[in-house]
Amino acid sequence: MQIINTSKELKDAIKLLEDRQSIQGAELKGQFFEIIESIRPVNLIRSTFSRLRSSPDLMGGMLSTTVGLAAGYLSNKTLVGSSANLLKKLLGTVLQFGITTMIVKNPEAVKSLGHIILHRLFNKKETGS
């Protein structure tokens, strides 16, 4: 910083600092409103979904987990139903956990099995017509 000798230089330095403060204040306000806008719940949800769409690995993992959970739940309900037998309920829960884990850990095998089943279903319909 330079040495100020006259009142004119002091006034100029004060004016320069006031202008700088005004510019920085306007920038700060702009950043504040951007942050407020970005943390609104709607915008948080929107940005989360856009990140999900742009990440195929994450989307595939979520799909695999969802299919695994659904298959495990359905297998448990099929085996146990509305049984009151404690051993049957325990076995159903173990089966549910096992199927869910197997599907989540081997999504490619499940996907190829699904393709085979769909291919056979649609080929039978075509030959039967």
N, CA, C and O atoms as CSV, one atom per row, in Angstrom:
chain,resi,resn,atom,element,x,y,z
A,1,MET,N,N,0.839,-1.167,0.000
A,1,MET,CA,C,0.000,0.000,0.000
A,1,MET,C,C,0.891,1.240,0.000
A,1,MET,O,O,1.929,1.283,0.662
A,2,GLN,N,N,0.478,2.204,-0.727
A,2,GLN,CA,C,1.278,3.423,-0.839
A,2,GLN,C,C,0.952,4.407,0.285
A,2,GLN,O,O,-0.104,4.331,0.913
A,3,ILE,N,N,1.864,5.310,0.517
A,3,ILE,CA,C,1.680,6.314,1.565
A,3,ILE,C,C,0.820,7.450,1.023
A,3,ILE,O,O,1.037,7.938,-0.087
A,4,ILE,N,N,-0.166,7.865,1.831
A,4,ILE,CA,C,-1.077,8.931,1.444
A,4,ILE,C,C,-0.608,10.215,2.137
A,4,ILE,O,O,-0.482,10.267,3.360
A,5,ASN,N,N,-0.351,11.261,1.315
A,5,ASN,CA,C,0.180,12.514,1.852
A,5,ASN,C,C,-0.843,13.639,1.863
A,5,ASN,O,O,-0.783,14.515,2.726
A,6,THR,N,N,-1.765,13.633,0.940
A,6,THR,CA,C,-2.702,14.751,0.846
A,6,THR,C,C,-4.121,14.264,1.105
A,6,THR,O,O,-4.420,13.071,1.065
A,7,SER,N,N,-4.989,15.252,1.374
A,7,SER,CA,C,-6.389,14.893,1.628
A,7,SER,C,C,-7.060,14.394,0.349
A,7,SER,O,O,-7.971,13.569,0.411
A,8,LYS,N,N,-6.619,14.883,-0.805
A,8,LYS,CA,C,-7.173,14.419,-2.078
A,8,LYS,C,C,-6.843,12.949,-2.270
A,8,LYS,O,O,-7.709,12.171,-2.670
A,9,GLU,N,N,-5.595,12.551,-1.988
A,9,GLU,CA,C,-5.210,11.140,-2.107
A,9,GLU,C,C,-6.010,10.282,-1.136
A,9,GLU,O,O,-6.387,9.158,-1.464
A,10,LEU,N,N,-6.270,10.810,0.063
A,10,LEU,CA,C,-7.065,10.076,1.058
A,10,LEU,C,C,-8.485,9.883,0.556
A,10,LEU,O,O,-9.041,8.790,0.660
A,11,LYS,N,N,-9.086,10.958,0.002
A,11,LYS,CA,C,-10.445,10.862,-0.530
A,11,LYS,C,C,-10.509,9.859,-1.688
A,11,LYS,O,O,-11.460,9.084,-1.796
A,12,ASP,N,N,-9.486,9.882,-2.552
A,12,ASP,CA,C,-9.449,8.939,-3.682
A,12,ASP,C,C,-9.329,7.498,-3.187
A,12,ASP,O,O,-9.987,6.598,-3.709
A,13,ALA,N,N,-8.481,7.285,-2.172
A,13,ALA,CA,C,-8.297,5.939,-1.622
A,13,ALA,C,C,-9.587,5.450,-0.965
A,13,ALA,O,O,-9.962,4.286,-1.110
A,14,ILE,N,N,-10.260,6.343,-0.244
A,14,ILE,CA,C,-11.539,5.983,0.388
A,14,ILE,C,C,-12.573,5.647,-0.683
A,14,ILE,O,O,-13.302,4.664,-0.552
A,15,LYS,N,N,-12.641,6.454,-1.736
A,15,LYS,CA,C,-13.592,6.207,-2.833
A,15,LYS,C,C,-13.299,4.853,-3.493
A,15,LYS,O,O,-14.219,4.092,-3.795
A,16,LEU,N,N,-12.019,4.562,-3.713
A,16,LEU,CA,C,-11.629,3.286,-4.314
A,16,LEU,C,C,-12.060,2.111,-3.428
A,16,LEU,O,O,-12.594,1.120,-3.926
A,17,LEU,N,N,-11.829,2.224,-2.125
A,17,LEU,CA,C,-12.225,1.165,-1.195
A,17,LEU,C,C,-13.745,1.015,-1.127
A,17,LEU,O,O,-14.251,-0.104,-1.041
A,18,GLU,N,N,-14.476,2.129,-1.165
A,18,GLU,CA,C,-15.944,2.076,-1.149
A,18,GLU,C,C,-16.471,1.390,-2.404
A,18,GLU,O,O,-17.405,0.591,-2.335
A,19,ASP,N,N,-15.866,1.705,-3.555
A,19,ASP,CA,C,-16.274,1.054,-4.807
A,19,ASP,C,C,-16.004,-0.460,-4.755
A,19,ASP,O,O,-16.837,-1.266,-5.169
A,20,ARG,N,N,-14.834,-0.822,-4.242
A,20,ARG,CA,C,-14.484,-2.239,-4.122
A,20,ARG,C,C,-15.471,-2.951,-3.183
A,20,ARG,O,O,-15.907,-4.068,-3.462
A,21,GLN,N,N,-15.812,-2.296,-2.078
A,21,GLN,CA,C,-16.753,-2.869,-1.121
A,21,GLN,C,C,-18.135,-3.041,-1.756
A,21,GLN,O,O,-18.814,-4.040,-1.516
A,22,SER,N,N,-18.540,-2.077,-2.555
A,22,SER,CA,C,-19.836,-2.144,-3.229
A,22,SER,C,C,-19.872,-3.312,-4.215
A,22,SER,O,O,-20.851,-4.056,-4.260
A,23,ILE,N,N,-18.817,-3.473,-4.999
A,23,ILE,CA,C,-18.738,-4.574,-5.963
A,23,ILE,C,C,-18.735,-5.924,-5.243
A,23,ILE,O,O,-19.455,-6.842,-5.635
A,24,GLN,N,N,-17.922,-6.041,-4.190
A,24,GLN,CA,C,-17.863,-7.298,-3.447
A,24,GLN,C,C,-19.187,-7.605,-2.751
A,24,GLN,O,O,-19.581,-8.766,-2.651
A,25,GLY,N,N,-19.870,-6.573,-2.272
A,25,GLY,CA,C,-21.182,-6.770,-1.648
A,25,GLY,C,C,-22.199,-7.293,-2.643
A,25,GLY,O,O,-22.989,-8.181,-2.323
A,26,ALA,N,N,-22.179,-6.737,-3.865
A,26,ALA,CA,C,-23.101,-7.206,-4.906
A,26,ALA,C,C,-22.794,-8.660,-5.282
A,26,ALA,O,O,-23.712,-9.460,-5.461
A,27,GLU,N,N,-21.511,-9.001,-5.400
A,27,GLU,CA,C,-21.128,-10.386,-5.701
A,27,GLU,C,C,-21.571,-11.330,-4.584
A,27,GLU,O,O,-22.055,-12.432,-4.845
A,28,LEU,N,N,-21.401,-10.891,-3.348
A,28,LEU,CA,C,-21.794,-11.706,-2.205
A,28,LEU,C,C,-23.301,-11.949,-2.186
A,28,LEU,O,O,-23.748,-13.060,-1.903
A,29,LYS,N,N,-24.084,-10.915,-2.487
A,29,LYS,CA,C,-25.535,-11.070,-2.559
A,29,LYS,C,C,-25.921,-12.068,-3.645
A,29,LYS,O,O,-26.787,-12.920,-3.446
A,30,GLY,N,N,-25.262,-11.948,-4.796
A,30,GLY,CA,C,-25.548,-12.881,-5.893
A,30,GLY,C,C,-25.250,-14.314,-5.504
A,30,GLY,O,O,-26.045,-15.213,-5.779
A,31,GLN,N,N,-24.107,-14.535,-4.863
A,31,GLN,CA,C,-23.754,-15.884,-4.416
A,31,GLN,C,C,-24.730,-16.382,-3.360
A,31,GLN,O,O,-25.094,-17.558,-3.358
A,32,PHE,N,N,-25.150,-15.511,-2.478
A,32,PHE,CA,C,-26.109,-15.891,-1.440
A,32,PHE,C,C,-27.409,-16.380,-2.063
A,32,PHE,O,O,-27.935,-17.421,-1.667
A,33,PHE,N,N,-27.931,-15.636,-3.036
A,33,PHE,CA,C,-29.192,-16.033,-3.669
A,33,PHE,C,C,-29.031,-17.311,-4.478
A,33,PHE,O,O,-29.965,-18.109,-4.559
A,34,GLU,N,N,-27.860,-17.520,-5.080
A,34,GLU,CA,C,-27.608,-18.779,-5.797
A,34,GLU,C,C,-27.631,-19.955,-4.830
A,34,GLU,O,O,-28.204,-21.001,-5.134
A,35,ILE,N,N,-27.009,-19.786,-3.663
A,35,ILE,CA,C,-26.983,-20.858,-2.663
A,35,ILE,C,C,-28.382,-21.134,-2.142
A,35,ILE,O,O,-28.781,-22.291,-2.016
A,36,ILE,N,N,-29.121,-20.093,-1.842
A,36,ILE,CA,C,-30.501,-20.264,-1.361
A,36,ILE,C,C,-31.321,-21.023,-2.396
A,36,ILE,O,O,-32.089,-21.920,-2.047
A,37,GLU,N,N,-31.162,-20.670,-3.657
A,37,GLU,CA,C,-31.917,-21.335,-4.728
A,37,GLU,C,C,-31.493,-22.794,-4.862
A,37,GLU,O,O,-32.329,-23.664,-5.108
A,38,SER,N,N,-30.201,-23.066,-4.701
A,38,SER,CA,C,-29.725,-24.443,-4.895
A,38,SER,C,C,-30.114,-25.370,-3.750
A,38,SER,O,O,-30.152,-26.585,-3.940
A,39,ILE,N,N,-30.406,-24.830,-2.564
A,39,ILE,CA,C,-30.769,-25.712,-1.443
A,39,ILE,C,C,-32.271,-25.827,-1.235
A,39,ILE,O,O,-32.720,-26.428,-0.259
A,40,ARG,N,N,-33.046,-25.257,-2.140
A,40,ARG,CA,C,-34.499,-25.468,-2.070
A,40,ARG,C,C,-34.774,-26.948,-2.319
A,40,ARG,O,O,-34.129,-27.548,-3.178
A,41,PRO,N,N,-35.706,-27.547,-1.598
A,41,PRO,CA,C,-35.950,-28.986,-1.738
A,41,PRO,C,C,-36.215,-29.444,-3.172
A,41,PRO,O,O,-35.735,-30.501,-3.581
A,42,VAL,N,N,-36.962,-28.669,-3.927
A,42,VAL,CA,C,-37.255,-29.055,-5.314
A,42,VAL,C,C,-35.971,-29.132,-6.129
A,42,VAL,O,O,-35.784,-30.064,-6.911
A,43,ASN,N,N,-35.091,-28.160,-5.950
A,43,ASN,CA,C,-33.844,-28.149,-6.705
A,43,ASN,C,C,-32.898,-29.238,-6.231
A,43,ASN,O,O,-32.158,-29.796,-7.042
A,44,LEU,N,N,-32.897,-29.557,-4.944
A,44,LEU,CA,C,-32.068,-30.659,-4.448
A,44,LEU,C,C,-32.517,-31.979,-5.067
A,44,LEU,O,O,-31.687,-32.781,-5.496
A,45,ILE,N,N,-33.823,-32.204,-5.115
A,45,ILE,CA,C,-34.349,-33.437,-5.697
A,45,ILE,C,C,-34.026,-33.484,-7.188
A,45,ILE,O,O,-33.598,-34.518,-7.702
A,46,ARG,N,N,-34.229,-32.374,-7.874
A,46,ARG,CA,C,-33.952,-32.316,-9.314
A,46,ARG,C,C,-32.482,-32.609,-9.598
A,46,ARG,O,O,-32.172,-33.371,-10.514
A,47,SER,N,N,-31.581,-32.023,-8.833
A,47,SER,CA,C,-30.153,-32.249,-9.082
A,47,SER,C,C,-29.754,-33.686,-8.736
A,47,SER,O,O,-28.881,-34.261,-9.385
A,48,THR,N,N,-30.389,-34.262,-7.718
A,48,THR,CA,C,-30.095,-35.650,-7.371
A,48,THR,C,C,-30.506,-36.581,-8.496
A,48,THR,O,O,-29.756,-37.488,-8.858
A,49,PHE,N,N,-31.705,-36.364,-9.059
A,49,PHE,CA,C,-32.154,-37.213,-10.155
A,49,PHE,C,C,-31.313,-37.011,-11.409
A,49,PHE,O,O,-31.083,-37.966,-12.152
A,50,SER,N,N,-30.855,-35.808,-11.656
A,50,SER,CA,C,-30.011,-35.595,-12.836
A,50,SER,C,C,-28.669,-36.294,-12.661
A,50,SER,O,O,-28.113,-36.812,-13.629
A,51,ARG,N,N,-28.146,-36.314,-11.444
A,51,ARG,CA,C,-26.904,-37.059,-11.189
A,51,ARG,C,C,-27.131,-38.551,-11.349
A,51,ARG,O,O,-26.268,-39.261,-11.865
A,52,LEU,N,N,-28.290,-39.030,-10.908
A,52,LEU,CA,C,-28.604,-40.450,-11.062
A,52,LEU,C,C,-28.681,-40.835,-12.531
A,52,LEU,O,O,-28.154,-41.872,-12.934
A,53,ARG,N,N,-29.337,-40.002,-13.331
A,53,ARG,CA,C,-29.467,-40.289,-14.752
A,53,ARG,C,C,-28.112,-40.284,-15.448
A,53,ARG,O,O,-27.902,-41.048,-16.390
A,54,SER,N,N,-27.203,-39.446,-15.005
A,54,SER,CA,C,-25.908,-39.343,-15.668
A,54,SER,C,C,-24.931,-40.424,-15.207
A,54,SER,O,O,-23.851,-40.553,-15.783
A,55,SER,N,N,-25.280,-41.193,-14.194
A,55,SER,CA,C,-24.405,-42.248,-13.689
A,55,SER,C,C,-25.042,-43.614,-13.937
A,55,SER,O,O,-25.872,-44.057,-13.144
A,56,PRO,N,N,-24.664,-44.290,-15.032
A,56,PRO,CA,C,-25.283,-45.574,-15.341
A,56,PRO,C,C,-24.955,-46.653,-14.303
A,56,PRO,O,O,-25.776,-47.535,-14.052
A,57,ASP,N,N,-23.780,-46.591,-13.708
A,57,ASP,CA,C,-23.420,-47.594,-12.699
A,57,ASP,C,C,-24.325,-47.492,-11.483
A,57,ASP,O,O,-24.783,-48.504,-10.953
A,58,LEU,N,N,-24.578,-46.283,-11.049
A,58,LEU,CA,C,-25.435,-46.076,-9.892
A,58,LEU,C,C,-26.867,-46.487,-10.195
A,58,LEU,O,O,-27.528,-47.104,-9.359
A,59,MET,N,N,-27.351,-46.149,-11.386
A,59,MET,CA,C,-28.704,-46.509,-11.774
A,59,MET,C,C,-28.828,-48.029,-11.884
A,59,MET,O,O,-29.826,-48.603,-11.449
A,60,GLY,N,N,-27.825,-48.677,-12.457
A,60,GLY,CA,C,-27.834,-50.138,-12.565
A,60,GLY,C,C,-27.804,-50.796,-11.194
A,60,GLY,O,O,-28.475,-51.802,-10.965
A,61,GLY,N,N,-27.026,-50.228,-10.292
A,61,GLY,CA,C,-26.963,-50.762,-8.934
A,61,GLY,C,C,-28.289,-50.623,-8.205
A,61,GLY,O,O,-28.713,-51.529,-7.488
A,62,MET,N,N,-28.940,-49.480,-8.394
A,62,MET,CA,C,-30.253,-49.285,-7.760
A,62,MET,C,C,-31.285,-50.247,-8.336
A,62,MET,O,O,-32.099,-50.810,-7.603
A,63,LEU,N,N,-31.244,-50.431,-9.650
A,63,LEU,CA,C,-32.181,-51.342,-10.293
A,63,LEU,C,C,-31.939,-52.771,-9.821
A,63,LEU,O,O,-32.885,-53.504,-9.533
A,64,SER,N,N,-30.684,-53.159,-9.743
A,64,SER,CA,C,-30.340,-54.498,-9.273
A,64,SER,C,C,-30.794,-54.711,-7.834
A,64,SER,O,O,-31.336,-55.766,-7.503
A,65,THR,N,N,-30.581,-53.737,-6.996
A,65,THR,CA,C,-30.997,-53.841,-5.601
A,65,THR,C,C,-32.518,-53.912,-5.492
A,65,THR,O,O,-33.050,-54.687,-4.698
A,66,THR,N,N,-33.206,-53.116,-6.277
A,66,THR,CA,C,-34.673,-53.130,-6.248
A,66,THR,C,C,-35.216,-54.473,-6.700
A,66,THR,O,O,-36.126,-55.021,-6.078
A,67,VAL,N,N,-34.661,-55.002,-7.781
A,67,VAL,CA,C,-35.103,-56.313,-8.270
A,67,VAL,C,C,-34.783,-57.386,-7.233
A,67,VAL,O,O,-35.591,-58.285,-7.000
A,68,GLY,N,N,-33.614,-57.297,-6.615
A,68,GLY,CA,C,-33.241,-58.270,-5.589
A,68,GLY,C,C,-34.179,-58.230,-4.401
A,68,GLY,O,O,-34.617,-59.271,-3.913
A,69,LEU,N,N,-34.488,-57.031,-3.937
A,69,LEU,CA,C,-35.404,-56.908,-2.800
A,69,LEU,C,C,-36.794,-57.426,-3.143
A,69,LEU,O,O,-37.428,-58.109,-2.339
A,70,ALA,N,N,-37.260,-57.097,-4.345
A,70,ALA,CA,C,-38.594,-57.556,-4.758
A,70,ALA,C,C,-38.631,-59.074,-4.889
A,70,ALA,O,O,-39.582,-59.713,-4.437
A,71,ALA,N,N,-37.609,-59.653,-5.501
A,71,ALA,CA,C,-37.573,-61.109,-5.665
A,71,ALA,C,C,-37.476,-61.806,-4.309
A,71,ALA,O,O,-38.134,-62.822,-4.086
A,72,GLY,N,N,-36.676,-61.277,-3.422
A,72,GLY,CA,C,-36.571,-61.856,-2.088
A,72,GLY,C,C,-37.887,-61.788,-1.336
A,72,GLY,O,O,-38.296,-62.754,-0.692
A,73,TYR,N,N,-38.544,-60.648,-1.420
A,73,TYR,CA,C,-39.823,-60.469,-0.742
A,73,TYR,C,C,-40.873,-61.420,-1.312
A,73,TYR,O,O,-41.609,-62.061,-0.562
A,74,LEU,N,N,-40.937,-61.510,-2.631
A,74,LEU,CA,C,-41.919,-62.403,-3.260
A,74,LEU,C,C,-41.652,-63.868,-2.918
A,74,LEU,O,O,-42.587,-64.636,-2.692
A,75,SER,N,N,-40.377,-64.253,-2.881
A,75,SER,CA,C,-40.064,-65.639,-2.518
A,75,SER,C,C,-40.449,-65.912,-1.073
A,75,SER,O,O,-40.936,-66.999,-0.761
A,76,ASN,N,N,-40.242,-64.959,-0.197
A,76,ASN,CA,C,-40.631,-65.121,1.207
A,76,ASN,C,C,-42.142,-65.256,1.312
A,76,ASN,O,O,-42.640,-66.147,2.000
A,77,LYS,N,N,-42.871,-64.381,0.638
A,77,LYS,CA,C,-44.333,-64.435,0.698
A,77,LYS,C,C,-44.871,-65.722,0.073
A,77,LYS,O,O,-45.870,-66.268,0.542
A,78,THR,N,N,-44.219,-66.204,-0.976
A,78,THR,CA,C,-44.656,-67.445,-1.617
A,78,THR,C,C,-44.431,-68.633,-0.692
A,78,THR,O,O,-45.299,-69.498,-0.575
A,79,LEU,N,N,-43.303,-68.683,-0.048
A,79,LEU,CA,C,-42.978,-69.811,0.824
A,79,LEU,C,C,-43.757,-69.751,2.133
A,79,LEU,O,O,-44.333,-70.754,2.557
A,80,VAL,N,N,-43.780,-68.604,2.765
A,80,VAL,CA,C,-44.364,-68.488,4.099
A,80,VAL,C,C,-45.857,-68.174,4.025
A,80,VAL,O,O,-46.657,-68.765,4.750
A,81,GLY,N,N,-46.224,-67.255,3.157
A,81,GLY,CA,C,-47.623,-66.836,3.087
A,81,GLY,C,C,-48.027,-66.169,4.389
A,81,GLY,O,O,-47.330,-65.285,4.887
A,82,SER,N,N,-49.159,-66.597,4.938
A,82,SER,CA,C,-49.596,-66.027,6.216
A,82,SER,C,C,-49.492,-67.081,7.317
A,82,SER,O,O,-50.342,-67.158,8.204
A,83,SER,N,N,-48.449,-67.880,7.243
A,83,SER,CA,C,-48.245,-68.961,8.199
A,83,SER,C,C,-47.906,-68.410,9.584
A,83,SER,O,O,-47.256,-67.374,9.721
A,84,ALA,N,N,-48.358,-69.123,10.588
A,84,ALA,CA,C,-48.042,-68.753,11.963
A,84,ALA,C,C,-46.858,-69.551,12.484
A,84,ALA,O,O,-46.397,-69.312,13.599
A,85,ASN,N,N,-46.363,-70.487,11.702
A,85,ASN,CA,C,-45.257,-71.349,12.103
A,85,ASN,C,C,-43.966,-70.530,12.167
A,85,ASN,O,O,-43.546,-69.943,11.169
A,86,LEU,N,N,-43.346,-70.496,13.337
A,86,LEU,CA,C,-42.148,-69.696,13.552
A,86,LEU,C,C,-40.978,-70.207,12.712
A,86,LEU,O,O,-40.222,-69.408,12.158
A,87,LEU,N,N,-40.821,-71.519,12.613
A,87,LEU,CA,C,-39.717,-72.086,11.834
A,87,LEU,C,C,-39.878,-71.750,10.353
A,87,LEU,O,O,-38.904,-71.433,9.672
A,88,LYS,N,N,-41.099,-71.820,9.868
A,88,LYS,CA,C,-41.368,-71.495,8.474
A,88,LYS,C,C,-41.077,-70.011,8.204
A,88,LYS,O,O,-40.534,-69.666,7.154
A,89,LYS,N,N,-41.434,-69.147,9.141
A,89,LYS,CA,C,-41.154,-67.718,8.984
A,89,LYS,C,C,-39.643,-67.463,8.963
A,89,LYS,O,O,-39.151,-66.658,8.172
A,90,LEU,N,N,-38.920,-68.157,9.839
A,90,LEU,CA,C,-37.471,-68.007,9.894
A,90,LEU,C,C,-36.831,-68.462,8.588
A,90,LEU,O,O,-35.961,-67.779,8.047
A,91,LEU,N,N,-37.260,-69.612,8.084
A,91,LEU,CA,C,-36.725,-70.106,6.819
A,91,LEU,C,C,-37.068,-69.152,5.671
A,91,LEU,O,O,-36.247,-68.935,4.779
A,92,GLY,N,N,-38.268,-68.587,5.691
A,92,GLY,CA,C,-38.662,-67.621,4.669
A,92,GLY,C,C,-37.781,-66.380,4.704
A,92,GLY,O,O,-37.397,-65.866,3.654
A,93,THR,N,N,-37.459,-65.896,5.892
A,93,THR,CA,C,-36.600,-64.718,6.023
A,93,THR,C,C,-35.185,-65.016,5.533
A,93,THR,O,O,-34.565,-64.194,4.859
A,94,VAL,N,N,-34.677,-66.210,5.882
A,94,VAL,CA,C,-33.342,-66.604,5.421
A,94,VAL,C,C,-33.339,-66.719,3.892
A,94,VAL,O,O,-32.402,-66.266,3.235
A,95,LEU,N,N,-34.380,-67.321,3.336
A,95,LEU,CA,C,-34.496,-67.445,1.880
A,95,LEU,C,C,-34.572,-66.063,1.232
A,95,LEU,O,O,-33.923,-65.818,0.215
A,96,GLN,N,N,-35.347,-65.177,1.806
A,96,GLN,CA,C,-35.470,-63.818,1.276
A,96,GLN,C,C,-34.111,-63.128,1.265
A,96,GLN,O,O,-33.729,-62.521,0.265
A,97,PHE,N,N,-33.393,-63.219,2.356
A,97,PHE,CA,C,-32.076,-62.594,2.437
A,97,PHE,C,C,-31.120,-63.208,1.416
A,97,PHE,O,O,-30.369,-62.493,0.754
A,98,GLY,N,N,-31.151,-64.531,1.291
A,98,GLY,CA,C,-30.260,-65.216,0.354
A,98,GLY,C,C,-30.542,-64.836,-1.087
A,98,GLY,O,O,-29.619,-64.553,-1.851
A,99,ILE,N,N,-31.800,-64.827,-1.459
A,99,ILE,CA,C,-32.158,-64.475,-2.844
A,99,ILE,C,C,-31.808,-63.019,-3.130
A,99,ILE,O,O,-31.269,-62.700,-4.189
A,100,THR,N,N,-32.116,-62.148,-2.191
A,100,THR,CA,C,-31.783,-60.726,-2.379
A,100,THR,C,C,-30.282,-60.551,-2.558
A,100,THR,O,O,-29.847,-59.841,-3.464
A,101,THR,N,N,-29.494,-61.182,-1.713
A,101,THR,CA,C,-28.036,-61.076,-1.795
A,101,THR,C,C,-27.519,-61.637,-3.112
A,101,THR,O,O,-26.661,-61.032,-3.755
A,102,MET,N,N,-28.044,-62.804,-3.519
A,102,MET,CA,C,-27.593,-63.434,-4.753
A,102,MET,C,C,-27.885,-62.534,-5.957
A,102,MET,O,O,-27.037,-62.387,-6.837
A,103,ILE,N,N,-29.056,-61.943,-6.002
A,103,ILE,CA,C,-29.425,-61.102,-7.143
A,103,ILE,C,C,-28.608,-59.814,-7.154
A,103,ILE,O,O,-28.180,-59.362,-8.216
A,104,VAL,N,N,-28.389,-59.227,-5.993
A,104,VAL,CA,C,-27.627,-57.979,-5.936
A,104,VAL,C,C,-26.163,-58.219,-6.310
A,104,VAL,O,O,-25.543,-57.369,-6.949
A,105,LYS,N,N,-25.609,-59.363,-5.921
A,105,LYS,CA,C,-24.201,-59.644,-6.219
A,105,LYS,C,C,-23.987,-60.150,-7.640
A,105,LYS,O,O,-22.875,-60.044,-8.157
A,106,ASN,N,N,-25.012,-60.695,-8.289
A,106,ASN,CA,C,-24.874,-61.249,-9.640
A,106,ASN,C,C,-25.906,-60.663,-10.588
A,106,ASN,O,O,-26.727,-61.407,-11.126
A,107,PRO,N,N,-25.892,-59.364,-10.810
A,107,PRO,CA,C,-26.933,-58.771,-11.659
A,107,PRO,C,C,-26.845,-59.224,-13.114
A,107,PRO,O,O,-27.869,-59.335,-13.787
A,108,GLU,N,N,-25.635,-59.488,-13.607
A,108,GLU,CA,C,-25.496,-59.902,-15.002
A,108,GLU,C,C,-26.106,-61.280,-15.227
A,108,GLU,O,O,-26.735,-61.515,-16.258
A,109,ALA,N,N,-25.931,-62.185,-14.282
A,109,ALA,CA,C,-26.518,-63.521,-14.414
A,109,ALA,C,C,-28.040,-63.437,-14.399
A,109,ALA,O,O,-28.709,-64.125,-15.170
A,110,VAL,N,N,-28.577,-62.611,-13.539
A,110,VAL,CA,C,-30.033,-62.448,-13.463
A,110,VAL,C,C,-30.550,-61.802,-14.751
A,110,VAL,O,O,-31.600,-62.185,-15.266
A,111,LYS,N,N,-29.809,-60.827,-15.262
A,111,LYS,CA,C,-30.219,-60.166,-16.488
A,111,LYS,C,C,-30.215,-61.150,-17.662
A,111,LYS,O,O,-31.149,-61.163,-18.463
A,112,SER,N,N,-29.168,-61.973,-17.766
A,112,SER,CA,C,-29.118,-62.936,-18.865
A,112,SER,C,C,-30.205,-64.000,-18.706
A,112,SER,O,O,-30.774,-64.444,-19.703
A,113,LEU,N,N,-30.503,-64.415,-17.476
A,113,LEU,CA,C,-31.591,-65.365,-17.245
A,113,LEU,C,C,-32.925,-64.742,-17.655
A,113,LEU,O,O,-33.759,-65.411,-18.264
A,114,GLY,N,N,-33.128,-63.486,-17.331
A,114,GLY,CA,C,-34.345,-62.784,-17.741
A,114,GLY,C,C,-34.468,-62.710,-19.252
A,114,GLY,O,O,-35.559,-62.881,-19.795
A,115,HIS,N,N,-33.341,-62.452,-19.947
A,115,HIS,CA,C,-33.367,-62.412,-21.408
A,115,HIS,C,C,-33.725,-63.780,-21.983
A,115,HIS,O,O,-34.491,-63.871,-22.943
A,116,ILE,N,N,-33.176,-64.836,-21.403
A,116,ILE,CA,C,-33.467,-66.193,-21.882
A,116,ILE,C,C,-34.951,-66.509,-21.701
A,116,ILE,O,O,-35.590,-67.050,-22.604
A,117,ILE,N,N,-35.488,-66.174,-20.544
A,117,ILE,CA,C,-36.906,-66.457,-20.279
A,117,ILE,C,C,-37.797,-65.660,-21.230
A,117,ILE,O,O,-38.738,-66.211,-21.802
A,118,LEU,N,N,-37.513,-64.386,-21.401
A,118,LEU,CA,C,-38.308,-63.568,-22.326
A,118,LEU,C,C,-38.195,-64.068,-23.761
A,118,LEU,O,O,-39.181,-64.091,-24.499
A,119,HIS,N,N,-36.979,-64.471,-24.152
A,119,HIS,CA,C,-36.773,-64.980,-25.506
A,119,HIS,C,C,-37.603,-66.244,-25.737
A,119,HIS,O,O,-38.227,-66.397,-26.787
A,120,ARG,N,N,-37.609,-67.144,-24.760
A,120,ARG,CA,C,-38.390,-68.377,-24.890
A,120,ARG,C,C,-39.893,-68.089,-24.900
A,120,ARG,O,O,-40.639,-68.713,-25.655
A,121,LEU,N,N,-40.334,-67.157,-24.074
A,121,LEU,CA,C,-41.754,-66.821,-24.047
A,121,LEU,C,C,-42.226,-66.255,-25.377
A,121,LEU,O,O,-43.280,-66.634,-25.888
A,122,PHE,N,N,-41.428,-65.335,-25.937
A,122,PHE,CA,C,-41.835,-64.705,-27.192
A,122,PHE,C,C,-41.670,-65.645,-28.365
A,122,PHE,O,O,-42.443,-65.556,-29.319
A,123,ASN,N,N,-40.689,-66.552,-28.340
A,123,ASN,CA,C,-40.546,-67.515,-29.431
A,123,ASN,C,C,-41.673,-68.512,-29.449
A,123,ASN,O,O,-42.116,-68.910,-30.526
A,124,LYS,N,N,-42.169,-68.946,-28.264
A,124,LYS,CA,C,-43.290,-69.874,-28.219
A,124,LYS,C,C,-44.549,-69.222,-28.775
A,124,LYS,O,O,-45.335,-69.876,-29.461
A,125,LYS,N,N,-44.745,-67.944,-28.487
A,125,LYS,CA,C,-45.916,-67.235,-28.981
A,125,LYS,C,C,-45.871,-67.105,-30.493
A,125,LYS,O,O,-46.899,-67.210,-31.161
A,126,GLU,N,N,-44.662,-66.874,-31.041
A,126,GLU,CA,C,-44.530,-66.732,-32.488
A,126,GLU,C,C,-44.766,-68.049,-33.211
A,126,GLU,O,O,-45.407,-68.062,-34.261
A,127,THR,N,N,-44.250,-69.184,-32.661
A,127,THR,CA,C,-44.424,-70.479,-33.314
A,127,THR,C,C,-45.837,-71.004,-33.132
A,127,THR,O,O,-46.310,-71.787,-33.956
A,128,GLY,N,N,-46.527,-70.588,-32.066
A,128,GLY,CA,C,-47.900,-71.032,-31.810
A,128,GLY,C,C,-48.911,-70.332,-32.674
A,128,GLY,O,O,-50.034,-70.818,-32.806
A,129,SER,N,N,-48.563,-69.204,-33.275
A,129,SER,CA,C,-49.534,-68.433,-34.087
A,129,SER,C,C,-49.745,-69.010,-35.439
A,129,SER,O,O,-50.527,-68.473,-36.224
